[in-house]
């Protein structure tokens, strides 16, 4: 298991797992859930940026994103507005976005990503 790197691990989960040249960032939600969809999405994407930095990469290495939105009818456009401003031009990942009941009633968005690890670390 020495070839598996885990970042911020507890009994239930790891925030990030690096293995076989891939970086998996588990589902991220906003800390301040009093914010609207744009505010929560900004918080989540900032957290993802931070986890990627800890893994030695940045958002240009993201391969795939899974996004869960509490109310896709009302919040999809607002989430996309923030996502589009954040996503690196010419390096958009594959993406799936679905509506889902999330962990708490005030959570509006959750995002998990898979990225390519650092080419110098492989």
Residue pairs with C-beta under 8 A, 6 or more apart in sequence:
3 19
3 20
4 17
4 18
4 19
5 17
5 18
5 19
5 55
6 14
6 16
6 17
6 18
7 14
7 15
7 16
7 17
7 18
7 51
7 54
7 55
8 14
8 15
8 16
9 15
13 26
14 26
15 25
15 26
15 51
16 23
16 24
16 25
16 26
16 51
16 54
16 55
17 23
17 24
17 26
18 24
18 55
18 117
21 116
21 117
21 122
22 63
22 114
22 115
22 116
22 117
23 52
23 55
23 57
23 61
23 114
23 115
23 116
23 117
24 112
24 113
24 114
25 48
25 51
25 52
25 55
25 112
25 113
25 114
25 115
26 112
27 66
27 68
27 110
27 111
27 112
28 44
28 47
28 48
28 51
28 110
28 111
28 112
29 40
29 44
29 102
29 103
29 107
29 109
29 110
30 39
30 40
30 41
30 43
30 44
30 107
30 108
30 109
31 43
32 39
32 40
32 43
33 40
33 104
33 106
33 107
33 108
34 106
35 42
35 43
36 78
36 108
37 69
37 75
37 78
37 79
37 82
37 108
37 109
38 78
38 79
38 81
38 82
40 107
40 108
40 109
41 78
41 79
41 82
41 83
41 108
41 109
41 111
42 82
42 86
44 109
44 110
44 111
45 82
45 83
45 86
45 111
48 59
48 111
48 113
49 58
49 59
52 58
52 59
52 61
52 62
52 115
55 115
55 117
55 118
56 117
56 118
56 121
57 115
57 116
57 117
57 118
59 86
59 87
59 88
59 91
59 115
60 88
60 91
61 115
61 116
61 117
61 118
62 91
62 93
62 113
62 114
62 115
63 93
63 94
63 113
63 114
63 115
63 116
64 93
64 94
64 95
64 113
64 114
65 93
65 94
65 95
65 96
65 111
65 112
65 113
65 114
66 95
66 96
66 111
66 112
66 113
67 79
67 83
67 95
67 96
67 97
67 98
67 109
67 110
67 111
68 97
68 98
68 99
68 100
68 102
68 109
68 110
68 111
69 75
69 76
69 79
69 97
69 98
69 99
69 100
69 108
69 109
70 99
70 100
70 101
70 102
70 107
70 108
70 109
71 99
71 108
72 97
72 98
72 99
73 99
75 108
75 109
76 97
79 97
79 109
87 93
93 113
100 110
102 108
102 109
102 110
103 110
